[in-house]
Amino acid sequence: MTPAGGLRRVTLVAYGAPGLAAALPVIPVAVLLPTWYARDLGLGFALTGVVLAVARVLDFLADPLVGLLTDRVAWRGLRYKPWTLAGALLAAIGMAMLAMPPEPPGALHLGCGAVLLFGGWSLFTIPYTAWGAELSDDVHERSLIAASREVAGLVGMLVALALPAWLLAGAADGAAPAPFVALAVAAGVLGIPAIAALLWLVPEPAREAHHVPVTWRDLRELLHVPACRRTLACWFVNGIANGLPAVLFPLVVSDWLALGERDTFLLLACYFGAAVAGAPLWLALARRHGKQRAWRGAIALNVAVFVQVAWLGPDSATWFYPVCLLSGFSLGADLALPPSIQADVLAEDRAVSGRQRTASAFALWTMATKLALALAVAAAFVGLGVQDPGAADAGPVDAQHLLIGYVVVPVLLKFVVFVMLRAPLVRRSHAYGETATQVA
């Protein structure tokens, strides 16, 4: 670990940079890939959906194994660099396969490419995140490390939104490459130097001399550590609260506010751009008032802003822009502070348990993220189907049903997280900025 306050700026930049390339496939895989294969390449919606769903399930089940292997298996004393490189290579191969389908495309090709991309992304992300959690002993530097990664990811999402729109707007009919292909090329161009800088410039945290080998039992034991369990619960509930509006956002823009596709892009750009701009302020507030208080402040701002959507409609749709700006501003805290809190909790766990099971813990948090998003998708669309059968396919969705899923439920869940964060998860000692887990 780097001594408290001793992290060099070049190390911080080199660590965060791969987050940009890693975030590039997120929106394209969720939004562009299914429609491209199903409609444009002719594979069909049903078959495409089944193949991608199976790949997602396999990826979800593999996360604990990735965390355990990262904590157990080292190569020449290196625990994170080999797995991070292997994950990046597998994800690159999967992305290339998906971007260059055969003629005609087959379900097996889609499935293999998706498994390699999803699995490689997890194999990269889990050790990469755990690596950042162990880079510094200083509680404030942990926030900077998490912010460098997450802000780079937000920039990557902005590129993923802007590049297809720019290509399609600047090309003649039929002359622009498929957006997914363009983003795959961009991920490679940006990712290769970023990964090289990460491996070359960022130090590998040393394994503790008293290290005890990590086993499957450690996954269960982590859930019995009060601070780990409560942090995971806050992360999971907050993930559902963020996932529901994300899933329903296109329907809200088109069916509720009667805005066009151009507005959809501009609103997303406002949202993610505000998150990038807001991250430094939340870091400053966390340094001054503590990470949990800053996170609670961001949640309070998000709730206060988000409830205003209930009063909007087609006649007042332009007011949705400041809503996206302010709620995006709060997203900066949502992304930077929870991983930093997790790193604080795990630092004390390493001191108490004698086990370096950081990657295993982040594997649990990654699973919680994926499960939260899956539940958000299921709750949003199944809920719409139950309340108004066929509405999502036949015509505009009823505004009242969108109001419940987009505003009411997320606000209630955010309030639950706000209350859960009242009791401290970690507390700072008076010396060296170390952390100690609050047991009771």
N, C-alpha and C positions, 0 to 999 in steps of 0.2 A: 504493500500500500504506500501511496505517496504521503509524506508527513502532512499534518494539518496545515492548510494554506499554502502548500508547496507545489501545486499543479501548474505547469507551464501553459501559456496560452496556446502554443502550437500543439501541445498534447490535447488540449480541450477541443480545438478545431479538428484535429485529425481523428479524434474519437467520434465527434458528432457527424462528420461529413458523410459516412456511409448511410446514415439515416435517410438522406435525401434519395439516394438510389433505391434503398429498400422500400421506400414509400411509393415509388412510381407505379409498381404493379397493383397497388391496393384498390384504387378506384377502377382502373381498366378491367381487372379481373372480376370485380363485382358487377360492373355496369356494362362494359363493352364486350368482353369475351363471350358471355352466354348468347347475346343477340347475334354477334358475328358468326358464331358456329351454327346456331340454330337456324337463323334466317338467311344470312348472306352466303354461307357455305353449304346450306341445305341439309344439315344433320337432323333438324327437327327439334322443337322445344322440349318434348317429353324426354327423348333420349339424352339430349344435352343436359337437362336438369337432373336426371338420374345419375349420370356419370359424374357431374360436378358435386352432387350431394355425397356420393360414395367417397370421392376423393377428400371432401371436407371431413367426413367421419373418420377416415383413416388418419388424417392429419391430427385431429383432435385426440385420438387414442394414442398417438405416438409421442405426444408432448412429455408425459412423465418419463418415458424412456430416454428422450433427448436430455432432459434435466439430469437424470441419474448418470448417464454416460459421461456427460460433461463434468460432473462432480467426481466421478470415479476414475476415469481414464485420462491419463496425461501422456504426452509425447515429448520426451526429452525435457521433462519438467514443465512443459507448457500445457495449461489446462484449457484456455479459451481460444487461443489463436488457431490451432489446428481445426477445431470444430467450426469456428466462424468461417474459415476459408473453405472448408468442405461444404458447409451450407450455402455459401455464396456461389460456389461452382455448380452445385446441384440445381439451385434456383435458376441460374443462368441457362443451364441446359434445358430445364423445363420451359422457361420463357421462350427460348429459341424454337423448341419443338412446337409450342402453341402458336408462335408467330409464323411458322413455315409449315402449314398443314399439307398433307399429300392431296392428290386429286384422284378421286373424291376423298374428302376427309372421313375418317372412321372413328367410331367410339373408342376403340383401343388406343389410337393415337392421342385423342383428347384426354382419355383417362391417364395414360402414362405421363403425358406432359403436365397435367394438373397435379398428379401425385408428386412428381419431381419438384414442381414449383412450390406447392404448399409445404411439402416436407422439407425442402431445402430452405425455404423462408423461415420455418420454425427452427431448423438446425442452425441457422444463422442468428436469428433474433434472440433465442433463449441464452446462449453463451455470451452474445454481444451485450445484452442488458445486464446479465450477472457480472460481466467484466467491468462495466461502468459502476456498478454498485460497490466494487471493491477497489476502485482506483484511488480513493482518498479517505482519510480518517476524519476529515473536517465535515461537519454537518452541512455547512453552507456550500462547500465545494460540491457535495453530492447533488445539491439542487442545480448548480451550474452544469454539472455533467449530464444530468437528466434533461435539462433544458436544451443543451446543445444538440442532443440526439432528437428530441421531440420537435424542436423548432426546425431542424433540418428536414424532418419528416413532413412537417407542414408545408415547407417550401417545395418538397417533392410532390405533394398533392396539388399544389398550385400549378406546378409544371404539368402534371398529369391532366389538369383541367384545361390549361391554356394551349398546350401543344396541338391536340386534335383540332380545336377550334381555329387556331392559326393556320394549320395546314389546309383544312377544308375551305377556309375563307379565301386563301391566297392561291388556290389551284383551280384550274379549269375543270369542267365537269368530267368526273371519272379519272382525273389525272392525279389526285391526291392518294397517297398510300393509305391502307387501312389504318385507322388510328391506333389499334393495338400493335400493329407492326412498328409504327413510328415510335411508340412508347417503349417497346422492347429494345429498339436500337438505342434510344436515349438512356435507358437503364444500363446498358452495357458501356456506353461511352462515358457516363458519369460514374458508374460503379467500379470500373477497373482501377482508375487512379485512386479513388477513395479507399478501396480495400487495401491497395498497396500502401497508402499512407498510414492506415490503421495498423497494419501488421508491422510496419517499419518504425513508426514514431511513438506508438502508445505502449507503455511497459506492461508486461504481464505481472499481475499480482502474485507474490510469492506464496507458496503453500506453507501453512503454519507447521512448525516443527512437531506440535502435539496433535497433528491432524489424525482424525479417526476416519476410516473408510466409510463412505456413505452407502446405505443399502435402501431397499424398498421401504423398510420400516421407518426411515427418516421422513418419508412423505406423510405418513400417518402422524408421526411425532410433531411435525411442523404444524399440523392442524390442531394439536393440543396445546401449543404455545399461545397463550391468550392474545398477545399483541399480533402475532401472525394471523390468527384466526379472525380477529376483529378487522385488521387491515384488509384481509382478503374479502371479508363481507362488505366493507365499505366500497371496495373496488368493484365488486360484482354488482351491487345494487346501483352504483353510479353508472356502470356500464350499460345496464338496461335503460336507465333514465336518459342516457345519451343516445342509445341505439334506436329507441322508438322514434324520436324526431328525425333522425337520420334516414330511417327507412321510409317514413311518411312524407319527407320533405318534397319530393317531386309531385306527389298528389296534392299537397297543400298549395304549392305554387300554381299548379295548373287548374285544379278543381275548386279550390277554396278562394284563392285570390285572383284567379283568371289571368295569370301572367304567362308570358311566352318562354320559349327555350332560352332565348338570349338573357332574360331575367334570371333564369335558373343558374346559368353560369356566373353572372355578375354577383348574385347573392352568395353563391358558394365562395367566390373569390373574396368578397367582403368578409365572410365568416372566417375563412382560414387566414386571410391577411391580417385581420384584427387580432387573431390568436398569436401570430408572430409578433405583432407590435406590443401586445399586452404582456408577454412572458417576462420581460425585464422588470416591469412594475411589480408583478406578483413575486418575483424573486427578491426584490427589495423589501416588500412587505413581509415575506417569510423570514428574512434576516432580522427584521426589526421586531416583529410580533410573534414569530414562530410559524412553522409550516402548517400546522392544523388550523390555526386562527386565520391564516391567509387563505387556505382552501375553503374554510367555512365562509369567509367573506366573498369568495368567488361564487360559491353556491348561492348565497343570499342575493348577489347581483343577478345571477342567472335566473333565479325564480322571479325576482321583481320585474325583470325585463320580459320574461317568457309569458307571464300571465297576460301581458298586454295584447298578445296575439289573439286572445279570445274576443277582443273588440274590433278586430280588423275584418275587412271584406273587400270585394272588388273595388268599391269606391274609395277605400283608404289603403289600397295595397302598397302604395309607395312608402308607407310607414313601416313596412316589413324590412326595408333596408336598414334603418337604425336598429331595429330589433336584432338583425343578423350581425351587425357590427358589435353591439354591446354583448350579445350572448357569445359571439366569437372571442371577444376580449376576455371573457371569463374562462373560455376554453384553454387559454394559455396556462392558467393555474391548474386546470384539470389534467393537463398532460405532463407538466413539469414537477408538480409537488408530490402526487401520490407515489411515483417511483422513488423519489428521494426519501419519503417517509419509509417506504419498504426497505430501502438500503439501510436506514438507521435501525430499523427493527432487526434486520438480519445481522448487522454488525454486533449487536448484543447477543444474538443467538449463537454466533460463532464463539464469542467469549465464554458463554455459559456452557454450551454443549460440547465444545471442542471439535465440532464438525463443520467443515466448509461445504455447506449444502445450499449455497446461494443459487446455483443454477436450478436445483430441484424446486426451490421456493418460487423462482420466477417461472418455472414450467407450470406450477399450480396457478399462478396469476395469469399466465397466457391462456391456460384452459378456461379460467373463469371469464376472461375477455371473450373468447370464442363462444362459450356457452351463453353469455349475456347477449351477444349479438344474434345468436341463433334464436334465443327466446324472444328477442325484440322483433325479429322478422316474423316468427310464428304468431306472436301476440297481435302484431299489427294487421297482418293480412288475414289470419284466421278470424280475428275479431271483426274485421270489416265484412268478411263473408257471412259470419253468423248474424250480424246486425242488419245487413242489407245484402242478401244473397245475390250474387251476380253483378253487384254495382261496380266493382273494380273493372269488370270486363265490358259491361254493357254501356256504361255512361259515367258521368261525374259521381263521385262518392258524396254521400250526404255530409254536409258541413258539421252537423252535430256529432256524428261518429268520428270525423277527423279531429274535432275539438277534444274529444275524450282521449284519443290515442296520442295526439300530438302535444297537447297542453296539460290536461288534467292529470293523467297518470304519471308523466315524467315529473311534473312539479311535486306531486305527492312523494314520489321516490326520492327526489332531491332533498325534500324536507326530512325524510327518514335518514339519509346520509348526514345531513346537517346535525341531527340529534345524536347520531352514533358517534360523531366526532367531538362531542362535548367532553368526554373523558379522554385524557391524554393517552396516546399510544406509546410515545417515547418522551423522555425528558432529558434535557441537557445537564451534564455535570458541570461543575464549576472549573474543571481543569481540562485543557487541551481540546475542548469541543467534543469530547467523547459522548456517546449516548448510552443510556441505560433503559432497558425495557420496563415499562410500568406493569407490574405483575397483577396488581389488583385493580 
